[in-house]
Amino acid sequence: MNKKMFSSVLAVSVLSLSLGGQLFAAGAGFGDLSGVTGQEKIQALQNDGLVKGVSATAFHPQQVLTNAQGVQLIAGGLQLSLAAITFEAGKVPTAHDLFPAAKNDAWYAEAFVNAYYNGVELPATIDPSATMTKEAYVHYLMQAVEKAGNLPLINIKPRDIADEADLTAEYQGSIQRALTRGIVQLDADGEFHPKSEITRAEAAVMLYDAVAFLKKEM
């Protein structure tokens, strides 16, 4: 998807962002966001039809994100699809073909296939039901953002990260680019907390900031 196409999608589409399981659109706003960091951003996503809750009025912002929920959030939010991809004999590999632990009839199956063929480097051994770490989510999100926006490679001055020793080496580049592009931030102590489990609220806020970044780039 090139920049023009993505911009059009953002302008005219009602995106379907499922954070997992049976989810419901909310009409009057989520009632459990009071005091949550990024409350306004989460509510803005809901108002734009970009995010859904676990019920009509509940988002469960502090609930930990699973791999399945995280991949669905990214693939749906950035409209990753197979539209520009051609397969031999027209046969599209299934989620289970690509990720043995995934089920083809699961709600997340299409998202896993779309993410894989749009440059999101999910490990073949990924367990959809396992929880997702902050560093993994940022790594996958940045790969999707850069693909969706057709972003050029950039030279950046690496930020000092106080707990850099805790980062998974293959995720470092994505995290540095996310920091440079303002999609994620360090805490007051300059730490990233890469191995912490990411919550639904944190994931939604990062998605908001990623979409906002892409809009500015268009």
Buried (B, 14 or more C-beta within 10 A) or exposed (E): BEBEBBBEBBEEEEBBBBBBEEBEEBEEBBEBBEEBEBBEBBBBBBEBEBBBBBBBBBBBBEBBBBBBBBBBBBBBBBBBBBEEEEEEEEEEEBBBEBBEBBBEEBBBBBBBBBBBBBEBEBEEEBBBEEBBBBBBBBBBBBBBBBBBBEBEEEEEEEBEBEBBEBBBEEBBEBBBBBBBBEBBEBEEEEBBBBEBBBBBBBBBBBBBBBBBBBEEBE
